[in-house]
Amino acid sequence: MTSVTWRVPGRIEVLGKHTDYAGGRVLVCAIDRAVTVSATAGGDGITATSTASDEPVRLVAGQDPGLRAGHWGRYVQTVVDRLTANFGPLLPCGITVSTTLPLASGMSSSSALLSGVALALADLNGLPDTELWQRNIPNRLALAGYLARVENGLSWGDLAGLKGVGTAGGSEDHTAMICAVPGKLSQFEFSPMRHLADVPLPASLSFVVAVSGVPAEKTAGALHAYNKASLATREILSRWNAGSSTPAVSLAAAVEEDAGEGRLAGLVADDPGLDARLRHFIAESTVLVPGAVHALSVGDLEGFGAVVVESQQRATTDLGNQVPETIALAASALPLGAYAASAFGAGFGGSVWALVDTEHANDFAGRWLAHYRSQFPDRTTADVIVTRPSEAAERLGQPVTQERRALRVPGVC
């Protein structure tokens, strides 16, 4: 029986809060927790099963499965619909999903699920061997871009868009998962997608991630708030382009064209919300992310910590995507011994990372969690994990057949 298995990791957004979909910069890495997806040819139609659920889901391309908002099966359906629309009917198969990633934690378990299903189904159906795939997805960075478009519903090259999962998001999560480098943090920018730099994280340092226990579900309760932040950047860009003879393709491009002259700021002066959103984007993308990369590259942990403090403050005051729990976690990490700490991901819940000495990471994790639980005793699902920058998405096991090439995702981003 023909079967393929893909492992797709979660990610930490070190910096780059809500910048990717506006063409800005991010600093990211993969972690050692992952979603694993197996696809086995055969059967009648496409059936998906999760090891975390007793209910298998039967899926038909183009047909609403009737699942509740946020159900994991909706991500699988989104992939089935998009691959079918772009490449034609898929083989009947059984899909099995398992995960070691905390769900709705801000480590992007949903994007890892969608990416894992897409990689497994593409591999099983030989899509990377087609001229259409090779023309539009020539490398890993392009693959990340396509997977992001599967999620947000937009087109990618010749591969026409289709309804996604409902988020107006970007490519950060998928890029971190597909292009990660073990032991390093990677800087990317978007529109167009570009890999800018890799910065080694010394083995003496590790991340402790505290899961707040406040769900960060982009397709559920926080969807409106998440999309509001994204749509604000579109409105700013629309105002800029309305008065420009050469429209900018992204807010990042408009900021570069403005070159500090203040025309962008003048366009949003009548709207405090848009003004705050613009100030946040400019600071996070053009100052803080590059500043963090520089500080880490020269071993300046104090400077890195100062940059992260400002990023966290601006997320609270300008971006407005923080909740009391994530604010408290970030604030308590430094007195407990962390070099830096920040909430990450979509926000409105989720997790906070802290950078600490590897030899004391487990001790720090225990003390940090205990302190948090004393502040928020009702957050009974709060937890901590210790991790370091880890491997990108990978195919597990042997090739489908001797003659079929492995999925065309060269290890260059």
PyMOL commands that set and color helices and strands:
alter all, ss='L'
color gray80, all
select helices_A, chain A and resi 20-22+72-87+109-124+127-129+131-136+140-152+172-179+223-242+251-258+263-267+272-297+301-319+324-333+358-375
alter helices_A, ss='H'
color red, helices_A
select strands_A, chain A and resi 3-15+25-41+46-50+57-59+93-99+184-189+194-200+205-211+340-344+351-357+383-387+394-396
alter strands_A, ss='S'
color yellow, strands_A
deselect
rebuild
show_as cartoon
